[in-house]
Amino acid sequence: MEKKKNILVKEIIHTLILFQAALIWGLAFPFQSIGARYLDGWSFLSIRSIMSVIVMLPFVIIIDRRRTNGEKDIKTDLLAGALCGGFLCLASACQQIGIKYTTAAKSGFITALYVIFVPIISLIIFRKKQPLRLWVSVALCLLGLYLLCARGGLKGFSAGDILTLACAVLFAGQILTVSFFVKKVGAVRLTFLQFAVCAIISTAVMVIFSGPSIGQIYKALPALIYVGVMSSAIGYSLQAIGQKGLNPAVASLAMCMESVFSLIGGIFILGQLSSVRETCGCILMFVAIVIAEVGFPLPRKERKNGSGKTD
C-alpha cells in the first residue's frame, strides 16, 4: 500500500514538472512573436541557440566527468547531434520565420500537430500499423486546421501558417531521431548537442544572409533571454526530468498543454484575441491531439522513458 502511494506521489510530481515545461514552452510563442518584430528568423534562432549552449555547458561538463570511458562514443554523439540538431534547426527556423506572419495561438496549435505526424511518419517509413483512433484524430485535426487558418477558404492560409505546418513535420522527424539516440547519448547531453548544431548552422546562415545590428538585438533581448534560457535550456531539462518513470501517454498529454498556453499567452501578452471560428478550430485540434496521444501505442523501449518534443 505504501509502495503504491509513493509511486502515485512520484507520478503526480513528474506530471507537474512536465506541466511547468508546457507552461514555459507555451508562453515562448508570444515572446517569439515579439522577437520577430526586431530580428529575422535565423538571427533570432542563432542568438537563442548560443544562449542555450552557454547555459547548458556547465551541466554537460559535470555529466561528462561522471561518464566512464566505455560510455563515451564520440562518433555516436556526433551523429546524434548532427541528425537531431539538423531537424531541430530547420523546424525552429520555420517556426520563428512563420510566427512573424501568423498569431502566437495559431503557431502553438499548428506546431503541436507533431503529435499526429510522428505516428504517420512511423507508418510510412517504418511500416508500423496505427489504430483507427489516429485516423479519427487526423480528420478532426484537418477540420480544426481549416477553421483556424482558412477564413477565406484555402487561400486564407498565410505563409506563416504553411511554414509552421512544415515546422510540425520537421519536429516529428526530430522526435523520432531523438527517440532512437536518447538512450545511447543521454537526455541532457543530446539536448546540448542539438542546440550546439543548431547554433552553428543558424549562425552561419545569419552571417551569410543577414547580420543584425546591436540595436536590433537590444530590442529583442527580453524575448531572446526568455526563449534561450527559459524555453530551451530550462524547459527541455524539465522535460528530461519529468518523463523519467512516467506513463508516456500522460507525459505527452501534459506537454501538449503548451498549445493551450500559447493561446492564453497570445491573449494576455500580445492582446491577440481569437474569433469564435478560430477558437472552435483550436478546440478541435486539441481534441485531435489528445485522441492521437491516448491511442498511439509506443514500442516497449520507448515506454520506459516516454517520448515527446525535445525543442
C-alpha positions as CSV (number, residue, x, y, z in Angstrom):
1,M,0.0,0.0,0.0
2,E,2.8,2.4,1.0
3,K,4.7,1.5,-2.2
4,K,1.7,2.3,-4.4
5,K,1.2,5.6,-2.6
6,N,4.9,6.5,-3.2
7,I,4.5,5.7,-6.9
8,L,1.4,7.8,-7.2
9,V,3.1,10.8,-5.5
10,K,6.1,10.4,-7.8
11,E,3.8,10.3,-10.9
12,I,2.0,13.5,-9.7
13,I,5.3,15.3,-9.1
14,H,6.6,14.3,-12.5
15,T,3.4,15.3,-14.2
16,L,3.5,18.7,-12.5
17,I,7.1,19.1,-13.7
18,L,6.0,18.4,-17.3
19,F,3.1,20.8,-16.8
20,Q,5.7,23.5,-15.9
21,A,7.6,22.7,-19.1
22,A,4.4,23.0,-21.1
23,L,3.7,26.4,-19.5
24,I,7.2,27.7,-20.3
25,W,7.0,26.5,-23.9
26,G,3.5,27.8,-24.4
27,L,4.5,31.3,-23.2
28,A,7.5,31.2,-25.5
29,F,5.3,31.7,-28.6
30,P,4.3,35.3,-27.8
31,F,7.9,36.1,-26.9
32,Q,9.0,34.6,-30.2
33,S,6.4,36.8,-31.9
34,I,7.8,39.9,-30.1
35,G,11.4,38.9,-31.2
36,A,10.2,38.6,-34.8
37,R,9.4,42.3,-34.8
38,Y,13.1,43.1,-34.5
39,L,15.1,40.2,-35.8
40,D,14.8,37.9,-38.8
41,G,14.2,34.2,-38.0
42,W,17.8,33.0,-38.5
43,S,19.3,35.7,-36.3
44,F,16.8,35.1,-33.5
45,L,17.4,31.3,-33.7
46,S,21.2,31.8,-33.7
47,I,21.3,34.0,-30.6
48,R,18.7,31.9,-28.8
49,S,20.7,28.7,-29.5
50,I,24.0,30.2,-28.4
51,M,22.4,31.3,-25.1
52,S,21.1,27.8,-24.6
53,V,24.5,26.2,-25.2
54,I,26.2,28.6,-22.7
55,V,23.6,27.9,-20.0
56,M,23.8,24.1,-20.5
57,L,27.6,23.8,-20.9
58,P,28.4,23.6,-17.2
59,F,25.9,20.8,-16.7
60,V,27.2,18.8,-19.6
61,I,30.8,19.1,-18.3
62,I,29.6,17.7,-14.9
63,I,27.8,14.8,-16.6
64,D,30.9,14.1,-18.8
65,R,33.1,13.8,-15.7
66,R,30.8,11.0,-14.5
67,R,30.9,9.1,-17.7
68,T,33.3,6.1,-17.9
69,N,35.4,5.5,-21.0
70,G,33.1,2.7,-22.0
71,E,30.1,5.1,-22.1
72,K,31.9,7.6,-24.3
73,D,31.3,7.2,-28.0
74,I,32.3,10.3,-29.9
75,K,31.0,9.0,-33.3
76,T,27.6,8.3,-31.9
77,D,27.5,11.7,-30.2
78,L,28.4,13.5,-33.4
79,L,25.9,11.5,-35.5
80,A,23.1,12.1,-32.9
81,G,23.9,15.8,-32.7
82,A,24.0,16.2,-36.4
83,L,20.7,14.5,-37.2
84,C,18.7,15.7,-34.2
85,G,20.2,19.1,-34.4
86,G,19.6,19.4,-38.1
87,F,15.9,18.6,-37.7
88,L,15.7,20.9,-34.7
89,C,17.3,23.8,-36.6
90,L,15.1,23.5,-39.6
91,A,12.0,23.1,-37.5
92,S,12.8,26.1,-35.3
93,A,13.7,28.2,-38.3
94,C,10.3,27.5,-40.0
95,Q,8.6,28.2,-36.7
96,Q,10.4,31.5,-36.0
97,I,10.1,32.8,-39.6
98,G,6.4,31.7,-39.7
99,I,5.4,33.3,-36.5
100,K,6.0,36.7,-38.0
101,Y,3.1,36.1,-40.4
102,T,0.7,34.4,-38.0
103,T,-0.5,34.6,-34.4
104,A,1.0,33.1,-31.3
105,A,-2.1,30.9,-30.8
106,K,-2.1,29.6,-34.3
107,S,1.6,28.9,-34.2
108,G,1.2,27.0,-30.9
109,F,-1.6,24.8,-32.1
110,I,-0.2,24.1,-35.6
111,T,3.2,23.2,-34.0
112,A,1.5,20.7,-31.7
113,L,0.5,18.7,-34.8
114,Y,3.9,16.9,-34.5
115,V,1.9,14.6,-32.1
116,I,-0.1,13.4,-35.1
117,F,2.8,13.5,-37.7
118,V,5.0,11.2,-35.6
119,P,2.8,8.1,-35.9
120,I,2.0,8.9,-39.6
121,I,5.8,9.1,-40.4
122,S,6.3,5.9,-38.4
123,L,3.6,4.2,-40.6
124,I,5.1,5.5,-43.9
125,I,8.8,4.8,-43.1
126,F,8.8,2.0,-40.6
127,R,5.5,0.3,-41.6
128,K,4.1,0.5,-38.1
129,K,0.4,-0.1,-38.1
130,Q,-1.6,2.6,-36.4
131,P,-5.0,2.3,-34.6
132,L,-8.3,3.7,-36.0
133,R,-8.2,6.5,-33.4
134,L,-5.2,8.0,-35.2
135,W,-7.2,8.5,-38.4
136,V,-10.1,9.9,-36.5
137,S,-7.7,12.4,-34.9
138,V,-6.3,13.3,-38.4
139,A,-9.8,14.0,-39.7
140,L,-10.6,16.2,-36.7
141,C,-7.2,17.9,-37.0
142,L,-7.8,18.8,-40.6
143,L,-11.2,20.3,-39.8
144,G,-9.7,22.2,-36.9
145,L,-6.8,23.5,-39.0
146,Y,-9.3,24.7,-41.7
147,L,-11.4,26.6,-39.1
148,L,-8.3,28.0,-37.5
149,C,-6.5,29.2,-40.6
150,A,-8.7,29.2,-43.7
151,R,-11.0,32.1,-43.1
152,G,-11.2,32.8,-46.8
153,G,-11.1,29.2,-48.0
154,L,-7.8,27.5,-48.8
155,K,-6.5,30.9,-49.9
156,G,-6.9,32.0,-46.3
157,F,-3.8,30.0,-45.3
158,S,-1.0,32.5,-44.7
159,A,2.7,31.9,-45.4
160,G,3.2,31.8,-41.7
161,D,0.6,29.0,-41.3
162,I,2.2,26.9,-44.0
163,L,5.7,27.4,-42.6
164,T,4.5,26.4,-39.1
165,L,2.9,23.3,-40.6
166,A,6.3,22.4,-42.1
167,C,7.8,23.1,-38.7
168,A,5.4,20.4,-37.2
169,V,6.5,17.8,-39.7
170,L,10.2,18.6,-39.1
171,F,9.6,18.4,-35.3
172,A,8.1,15.0,-35.9
173,G,11.3,13.9,-37.6
174,Q,13.3,15.3,-34.7
175,I,11.3,13.4,-32.1
176,L,11.8,10.1,-34.0
177,T,15.6,10.7,-34.2
178,V,15.8,11.7,-30.5
179,S,13.8,8.5,-29.6
180,F,16.5,6.5,-31.4
181,F,19.5,8.2,-29.9
182,V,18.5,9.3,-26.4
183,K,19.4,6.0,-24.6
184,K,22.8,5.9,-26.3
185,V,23.8,9.5,-25.7
186,G,21.7,10.7,-22.7
187,A,18.9,13.2,-22.5
188,V,20.9,16.3,-21.2
189,R,23.9,15.7,-23.5
190,L,21.7,15.1,-26.5
191,T,19.8,18.3,-25.8
192,F,23.1,20.2,-25.6
193,L,24.4,18.6,-28.8
194,Q,21.2,19.5,-30.6
195,F,21.4,23.2,-29.7
196,A,25.2,23.3,-30.4
197,V,24.5,22.0,-34.0
198,C,21.5,24.4,-34.3
199,A,23.7,27.3,-33.1
200,I,26.4,26.5,-35.7
201,I,24.0,26.2,-38.7
202,S,21.8,29.2,-37.8
203,T,24.9,31.4,-37.1
204,A,26.4,30.5,-40.4
205,V,23.1,31.4,-42.2
206,M,22.8,34.6,-40.2
207,V,26.4,35.8,-41.1
208,I,25.9,35.0,-44.8
209,F,22.4,36.4,-45.3
210,S,21.6,38.9,-42.6
211,G,23.6,40.1,-39.7
212,P,21.5,42.1,-37.2
213,S,22.6,45.4,-35.7
214,I,23.3,45.8,-31.9
215,G,20.2,48.0,-31.7
216,Q,18.0,45.2,-33.1
217,I,19.5,42.6,-30.7
218,Y,19.0,45.0,-27.7
219,K,15.3,45.5,-28.6
220,A,14.8,41.7,-28.9
221,L,16.9,40.9,-25.8
222,P,14.0,40.2,-23.3
223,A,12.4,37.8,-25.8
224,L,15.8,36.2,-26.6
225,I,16.5,35.7,-22.9
226,Y,13.2,34.1,-22.2
227,V,13.3,31.7,-25.2
228,G,17.0,31.0,-25.0
229,V,17.2,30.4,-21.2
230,M,13.7,29.5,-20.1
231,S,12.2,27.7,-23.1
232,S,15.3,26.0,-24.4
233,A,17.7,25.3,-21.5
234,I,15.2,25.1,-18.6
235,G,12.2,23.8,-20.5
236,Y,13.9,20.8,-22.1
237,S,15.7,20.0,-18.8
238,L,12.4,19.9,-17.1
239,Q,11.1,17.6,-19.8
240,A,14.0,15.2,-19.4
241,I,13.5,15.0,-15.6
242,G,9.7,14.8,-15.8
243,Q,9.5,12.0,-18.3
244,K,11.5,9.5,-16.3
245,G,9.3,6.8,-14.9
246,L,6.1,8.4,-16.2
247,N,3.5,6.8,-18.4
248,P,4.2,8.2,-22.0
249,A,0.6,8.9,-22.7
250,V,0.3,11.1,-19.5
251,A,3.6,12.7,-20.3
252,S,2.6,13.6,-23.8
253,L,-0.8,15.0,-22.8
254,A,0.9,17.2,-20.2
255,M,3.3,18.6,-22.7
256,C,0.5,19.1,-25.3
257,M,-0.8,21.8,-23.0
258,E,1.7,24.1,-24.5
259,S,-0.7,24.8,-27.3
260,V,-3.3,26.0,-24.8
261,F,-0.8,28.2,-23.0
262,S,0.3,29.7,-26.4
263,L,-3.4,30.8,-26.9
264,I,-3.5,32.2,-23.3
265,G,-0.2,33.9,-23.8
266,G,-1.2,35.4,-27.1
267,I,-4.3,36.9,-25.4
268,F,-2.7,38.4,-22.3
269,I,0.8,39.3,-23.5
270,L,0.1,40.3,-27.1
271,G,-3.7,41.1,-27.0
272,Q,-4.3,38.7,-29.9
273,L,-8.0,37.8,-29.5
274,S,-9.3,34.7,-31.4
275,S,-12.6,34.7,-33.2
276,V,-15.3,32.1,-32.4
277,R,-14.3,30.2,-35.6
278,E,-10.6,30.2,-34.6
279,T,-11.5,29.1,-31.1
280,C,-13.6,26.2,-32.4
281,G,-10.6,25.2,-34.6
282,C,-8.3,25.3,-31.6
283,I,-10.7,23.1,-29.6
284,L,-11.0,20.6,-32.4
285,M,-7.2,20.4,-32.8
286,F,-6.6,19.9,-29.1
287,V,-9.2,17.1,-29.0
288,A,-7.5,15.6,-32.0
289,I,-4.1,15.8,-30.3
290,V,-5.5,14.1,-27.1
291,I,-7.0,11.3,-29.2
292,A,-3.8,10.8,-31.1
293,E,-1.7,10.6,-27.9
294,V,-4.0,8.3,-26.0
295,G,-4.4,6.0,-29.0
296,F,-0.8,5.8,-30.1
297,P,0.9,2.8,-28.6
298,L,4.7,3.1,-28.2
299,P,7.3,0.3,-28.5
300,R,8.4,-1.2,-25.2
301,K,11.8,0.5,-25.2
302,E,10.1,3.9,-25.5
303,R,7.5,3.2,-22.8
304,K,10.3,3.1,-20.2
305,N,11.5,6.6,-20.9
306,G,8.5,8.3,-22.5
307,S,8.5,10.4,-25.7
308,G,7.7,13.9,-26.9
309,K,9.2,17.1,-28.3
310,T,12.7,17.9,-27.1
311,D,12.9,21.6,-28.8
